[in-house]
């Protein structure tokens, strides 16, 4: 399906692997020029960028710590300088560091919130400055069904993802008058590189929770993100759409 994204400029955080890489590739196939960030593996990010270039689109891979306020604004400024504008932001970069709360270290809480929530604030803020002046933009924040329902041994992760949802709704109210849509996508279990290290019994339990009897692929999530990045969703803002095969139910 053509989402009408030709010549749009997109920035995807955490775009070197998993959901972020697939979002970057789907947006490239839809005609976007794509900048993507990575925390560590710039070679992996560059491979994704090169795939986008083979589609005839411009691509930029940037190594950046999403939790760094100054770096986030520098990345957005660089994208605008090199591509001329910024139409789409997809905040995806995130980490887990699980543990029951009575054993959780302060560092575990701080690190997950810094990346998963402050990182989203940093990039939402930086992009909002650009998009409000353009009078156009699409922001999509990748949250999780665990930010809605909570998850055992994930108080830090669940809190960060619940914060993403609140951030999305509040920012949608602030940005609506500037013709900027802000929405969130909440995946359940997704088969990515990160999920491959999860014990089989946990994966099987996730499958049992779904009503479709399967775990999502990264493309399942990326296709919904692409819809929110398009003008097909022009009258949708402040929404959270679960992509979980009925896992939340």
Buried (B, 14 or more C-beta within 10 A) or exposed (E): EEBEBEEBBBBBBBBBBBBBBBBBBBBBBBBBBBBBBBBEEBEBBBBBBEBBBEBEBBBBBBBBBBBBBEBBBBBBBBBBEEBEBBBBBBBBBBBBBBBEEEEBEEEBBBBBBBBBBBBBBBBBBBBBBBBBEBEBBBBBBBBBBBBBEBBEBBBBBBBBBBBBBEBBBEBBEEBEEBEBBBBBBBBBBBBBEBBEEEEEEEBEEBBEBBEEEEBBBBBBBBBBBBBBBBEBBEEBBBBBBBBBBEBBE
